[in-house]
Amino acid sequence: MDKRVEATTHQAASVMAPLSHEDIRSILLGIMLAMFLAALDQTIVATAMPTIGRELGDVAHLPWVVTSYLLAATAVTPLYGKLADIHGRRVVLLSGIVVFMLGSIACALAPSLWLLVVARFIQGLGGGGLIALAQTIVADMVQPKERGRYQVYIASVFMASSLLGPVLGGVIAERLHWSVIFWINLPLGAVAYMMTSSSLKRLPRHERPHKLDLLGALLITAATMTLLLALSWGGMLYPWLSAPIGGLVLLSLVLWLAFAWRLRSAEEPLIPLDILANPVVRMGTIAAGFGMGTFIGLTIYLPVYFETVAGLSAASSGLGLLPLTVGTVIGATVSGRAMTRLTHYRRVPVAGLVVALIGMAVLTLYAGAMPLVPFCLLLGLVSLGLGTMLPVATVSIQNAVLPHQLGTATGTANFFRQIGGALIVALFGAIILGGIGASGAGLSHETLSLGGVDRATMILLFQYVFAATFAGFACALIFLLRMKELPLRSGTAQAAKAMTGD
């Protein structure tokens, strides 16, 4: 056996002493609060944006407030994972919280929209890795066999932020001042910092001496940003076939090719080739990318359906998303708990995705003709089925890599999920905007909701969107079926055996 593997195996056996339930709960509370910071920030800002635009005197460039955060947060996600494997989870998580809080202060004090955009970019640099780091920390604490049940806590954070964010954002913008949206991050961030700073000292450590591939990090960051800019501007600010969008896509392609070359030539690439070559990681990441990416696209455009087809108000259309959010958490809960008891744990998400496919087929056939209550119930069933896949994909990926690669693998998986979401949101936008004959200049989701397009046309377009959703879930199911179902490790001995490749 290779001496380095022997040393690593010995380290895993000696360091991974089981934490008590109280230790795990203490650490979980801290990282859940850190995650809540990043998750709440997206939902709470969205409802306050019209007020921000009016008060800062620039409504035309408001989308940059969201885009700048998305650019930064997505680009740094794989970098956070690598840094966590090099320097440990605690210092990287605490650094992310600090940067996020500094960005929040800059946002609250911003005197103009463009300074707010810059501040939001800083916020994204801090918040981009919090979710992936939280999943990595759960993996450090709990063996894969028991990990599914703790992934449910992460899903609950997203549900809470989805429910509270829009309400808080609207109330704060209307009753107080929009800057309060960012000021409240300071006490939340301070509490998260104090809780995680002390509790994470008890966390098992798996980091190794690594080198950070700075050129690789620069290339993947630039490639991601140019791609996301093209996806954000295409069909909205510029037509898809315009020179600016084509130039951005071409530049992104060149940068991605350069990053691929760097992966093969670097002494220690940003994303190790053995992680990318791992069939479980590859298939699990693609399956989750299709499933979660399609889900994100659906949540972006369903409010447009509720307003233009169902005739709901803007406030009520937000409530229409509740079945989608709640169903996902319930599905993740059921699947996570089943993983602790079932040998063939993949059967639960396979059945769940079949249910989601049946639900989407019904929605596609009866879009516009189905009453609101059955429509929402069917949405809940679809999201419940999709939710069963989320903990299985995450835990399977983490179960298939070495402990010292957990941060990199988890960050990489989350990164490609976000890229998948951006691509599918752009696809859905192209379906709707192309269907109404829009030139793509200056059109937004809000414009669609003002009633400028007849209901029959919107029904037809959403049948195409729901059919595309069906296709996305079908791809998720295909790649999930291709993902090898490895036995979930449940103890130190199994962890050591897995690390030797036996």
N, C-alpha and C positions, 0 to 999 in steps of 0.2 A: 504494500500500500504506500502511496506517496506520502512522504513525511509531512507535507503541508496539510494534506487531508487528515492525517492522524492527529496533528496538532489541533486542527479545527474541530475534529470530532471530540477530542478530549475537552476542548474549551466548551463545546456545546453541552457535553455531559455535566461539566462542573459548574457552568454559569447558569444554566436554565433550571434553577431550583424553582419549583412551583410557587406562585404567589397565592396568598390567601384570597378568599372572595372579597374581604374588606379592602385589601390592597388593590385588587382589580377595580373594585367599585370606586375607590378614591381616585385612581388614575383616570378611569373612564369619565368621571364627572368633569375633571379638568380639561381633557381633550375634547369632550362634547361641547363644552363652553367655547373652546377655541374654534371648533368647527362652526358653531352657531354664529360666531362673528362673521365668518365668510359667507355662510348661507343666507343669513338675514340681510346682509348688505345688499344683495342683488334684488330681493323682493321688496325691501323697504324703500329703495331709491326709485324703483320703477313708477310707483304711484305718485311720487312727489315731483317727478320731472317737469310736468307742465308748470308748476309753481316756480321751480328753480329757473326755468327758461324765461318766465315773465319777469321775475325779480332781477335776474342778471342781464336782461335785455337782449337775449339771443336765443330765439326758439329754433331757428333754422339748423343750428349745429348741435342740438340736444343729443342726438344719437351717439355723439362722441363720448358722452358721459358714461354710457354703457360699453361702447366699443373699446375705449382705452383700457378699462378694467379687464375686459375679456382678453384683449391682446396680451397684456402682461401676465395675467393669471394662467392662461393656457401655456404660454411659452416657457414659464419657469417651473411647471409641474414636474417634468422629468429631472430637472436640475435639483429640485428639493429632494427627490428620492435618492439621487446619487450622493448628495451632500450628507444626507442622513446615514447612509452606509459608510461614509468616510469619517464623519465627526460625531456620530451618535444622534439619536432622535431628540434628546432634550435640548441641546444647544441650538439645533436647527429649528425646532418648533418655537422656542422662545424668541429666536431671531425673527421668525415670521410674524409672531404676535407684535413685537416691537415695531417692525416696519409697517405693519398694518395700522397700528395706533398712530404712528407719525403721519402716515398718509391721511388718516381720518382727521387729524388736527389741521393739516394743510387743506383738506376739503372744506372743513367748517369755516376756515378763515379766507377762502378764495373770494376775491373781489370781482372776478370776471369768469365767464364760462370757460375760456381756454386755460386759465390757471386751475380751474376745477378739473378740467380734463387731465392736466398734468398730475394733479394730486390723486386723481382716481387711478392713474397708471401706477403711481407709487403704492397705493393701496393694493392693487392687483399683484405687485411684486411680493407683498407680504402675505396676502390671502391665498395666492395660487397653490401653495403646497400644503395648506392646513388639512384639507380633507384626505389627501393621499397619506400624509404623515399620521393622521389619526388611525386610518386603516392599518398602517404599518405597525403602530404601537400596539393595537389590539392583537396583531399577529405575534408580536414579541411576547406578550403576556400569556396568551392562551394557545394551546396546541390546536391544530386544524380540526380535530374531531369535535372540539367544543366551541370552535370559533364562530360558527354560524349564528348561534344565539346572541352573541355580542354584536354582530353586524347589524342586528335589529335596532340597537341604540343609535347607530349612525343614521339609519333610515328615519328614525323618529325625529332626529334633529332637522332633517329636511322637511318633514311634515309640519313641525312646529314653526319653522321659518316661513313656510308657504302659507300657513294660516295667519300668523301674526304680522308678517311683513307688510302686506298690502294695507291692512287695517291701520297699523302704526304709522306707516308712511303718509297715508291720507290724513289722519288725525293731526299728526305733527305739522304737516305742511299747512293745514287749514287753521289750526288753533294756536300754534306756536310759531316757530320759524324753521325753514328747511334745514338750517345748519344743525339743529338739534339732532337730526337723523345721524349725523356724524359724531356729534359730541357724546351721544350715549355709548359709542364704541369704547370710550376711554374707561369708564368704570367696569364695563364688561371685560375689556381687555386686561385691565389691571387684576381683576379677580382670576381670570383664566391664567395669567402669568404666574400669580402666586400659587395657585393650586397645582399647576403643572410643574413649576420649578422645584417644589419639594417632593411631590409624589413620583416624578419621573426618575429621581435618584435611585429608586428601588427597582427600576426597570432592568431586566436582563440585557446585557450588552453583547452585540455581535459584530460591531464594526471592525474593519481590518485596515491596515495601511493601504491606501489607494492614492491614485493620481487623478486629479480632475482634468479632464480633457477640455481645456478652455476653447480651443478652436472648434471642437465639436459642439460645445455649448453655444457658441456664437452662431454657428451655422444653423442649428436646429431652431434657435430663437428667431433668427432672421427669416428662415423658411416658413415658420409658423405664422409670424406676424404678416408677411406678405400674402400668404394664403388667406388668413382671416380677414385682411383688408379687402381682398378681392371678393370674398363671400359676403362681407358686410355691405360693400358698395354696389355689387352687382344686382341689377334689377331695382335698386332703390335710388342711388345717386347717379349711376351711369347704366346704360343698357349693357346686357351681358356680352354683346358682340362688339363693344366699343374698344378703342385703343387702350385707355387706362386699365380696364379690367384684363384685357388680353396681355398687356405688358406685365401686370402684377402676377398673373398666372404663370407666364413664362419665366419670370424672375424666380418665383417660388419653386418651379420645377427644377431650375438650374441649381438653386440652393439645396433642394432635397437630394439631388444627384451628388452634389459636393459632400453633403452629410453622409450619404451612403458610402462614398469613397473614403471618407474619414473613419467610418466604422471599421472598414477593412484594413486601413493602413495604420491607425493609431496603436501605440503600444498597449494602452488601456482605454478603450473607447468609452464614451459617455454611457452608452447602453451596451453592455457586453454582448458579444455575438452568441454566446451560449444561451442567454436569456431569449434573444430573438429566435434562435433555432429550436428552442424548447417547444414541442408540439402542443403541450397543454397551455402554456402561456400564449402561444400564437392563436390557437383556436378559441381559447377563453376570452382573449382580448377582442378578437374580431366579433365573436358572438355578442359580448357585452356592448361593443361599439355600435353594432346594428340595433340591438334592443334598446339601449339607453338613448342612443342618438335619435331613433325614431320617436321615442317617448318625449324627448325634449322638443322635437319639431311639432309634435301634437299639442303639447302644452302652450307653445308659442302661438299657434294658429287657431286653436279651439275657441278662444274668446271672440275671434272674428266670426266664426260660425254662429256662436250664440247671439251675437249682435245683428248680423246680416240675415241669417236664416231663421233663427228662433225668435228674433225680435226683442231680446233682453236688453236692459240698460248696461252701461259699462260696469257698474258696481255688481249687478247680478251675474254678469258673465264671468267675473272673477270667482264668484261662489260656485259657478258651474264646474270649476276645475277641482272642487273638493273630492268628488268620487275618484278622480284620477290619482290624487295625492294619497288619500286614505287607503285606497285599494292597494297601492304599491307597498305601503308599510305593512299591511295585513299579509300580503303575499310573501314579503321578505321575512316576516315573523314566522309564518308557517314553515317556509322552506328552511330557515335557519335552525329551527328547533328539530325539524325532521333529519337534518344532517347529523345530529348527535346520536340518532337511533338507527338510521338506515345504512346498510352497506352500499346499496345502489342508490346513492343520494341524488344522482342525476335524473332519476325518473320523475321526481317532483317538478322540476322546472320544465322538463319535456312535456309533461301533462299540462302544466300551466300555460306554456306557449301555444299548445294546441287549443286550449280554451280561448286564449287571446286571439288566435287566428279566426276561430269561429265567430267571436264577437265582432271583429273587424269586418268580416264578410257580411254579417247582418247589417252593420252600420253603413257599409258601402252600398248595399242594395236598397236600403230604406232611408238614406240621408234625405232630410227635409220632410219626409212623410211620417216619421216616428214622433209621437208626443214627447214632450221634454222629460217627464219622469222616467219612462222606459229607456230613453236615450241615455240619461245619466246613470241609471242602474247598469246598463250594458257597458258604459264607460268604466264603472267601478269593477265589473267582472274582467274587462280587458286588462286594467291596471293590476288587478290582483294576480292574474296569470303571469304578466310580465314581471311583477315583483318577486315571484318565486325564483327567477333566474339570477337576481342580483347578488345575494350572498353566496350562491353556489359558484358563480364565475369568479368572484373575488377570492374566496377561500381556496378554490382549485388552483388558481394561479399562484397564490402564496404557498400552497402545499407542494408545488412542483419545483420550487427553487431552494437554494441553500439559505440558511438564516441570515448570512451576511449580505445576501442579495435582495432581501425583502423590500427594502426601501426603493431600490432601483426598479424592481419588477412591478411593485404597486404603483409607483409614480408613472411608469411607462404605460401601464394599463389605463390609468385615469387620463393620461394625456391623450391617448388615442380615442378614448370615449368622448372627450371634449371635441376633438377634431371631427369625429363621426357626427356628433350633434350639430356642429357648424355646417357640415356638408349637407345634412338632411334638412336642416332649417332652410338653407339656400335652395334646395330642390323643391321644397314645399312652396317657397316664395315664388320660384320660377313658374310653377304650375299655376298659381293663382294670378300672379301679375301678367304672365303670358296669356292666360285665358281671357282676361278682360281687355287685352290689347293695349296694356300700359307700355309706355316708352321706356319706363324705368328711371325717369328723372324726377326726383323730388317726391316720389310716392312712398307712403309709409303704411304701417298697419292701421294707424289712426285714420288715415284717409279712406281706407276700405270700410271702416266702421261708420262712416258718415252717411251711408245710404246712397252713394253715387252709382252703385251697381245693382241691377235688378236681381230679385231673389232667385228666380229660376236659374240664372247664370251662376250664382254662387252655389246653389245646390249641386249643379253639374260639376263645378270645379272641386267642391269638397268630396264628391264621389271619387274623383281622381286622387285627391289627397288621402282619403281613407284607403283606396286601393294601394297607393304607395306605402302607407303604413302597414297594410297586410303584407306587402312584399318585404318590407324591412324586418318584420317579426318572423317571416318565413326564413329569411337569411340567417337570423339569430338562431332559429331552431336547427337549421342545417349545420351550422358551425358548432353548435352545442353538441349535436349528435356525433360530430367528428372529434370532439374533445375527449381524450382518453380519461377514463374514470379511475384515477389512482386511489389506493387505500389512504384514508385520512390518518395522518400520524396522531397518536394520542399520548405519547410519552417520550421521555428523553432517549430511551433505547432505540425507539423507532426513528427519532430524529437523527441520531447518530448513524443508524444503518442507512437511512435515506441519503445522508450526506456522502457516504462512501460510494453511492451509486449501485448498491446491491438491491 
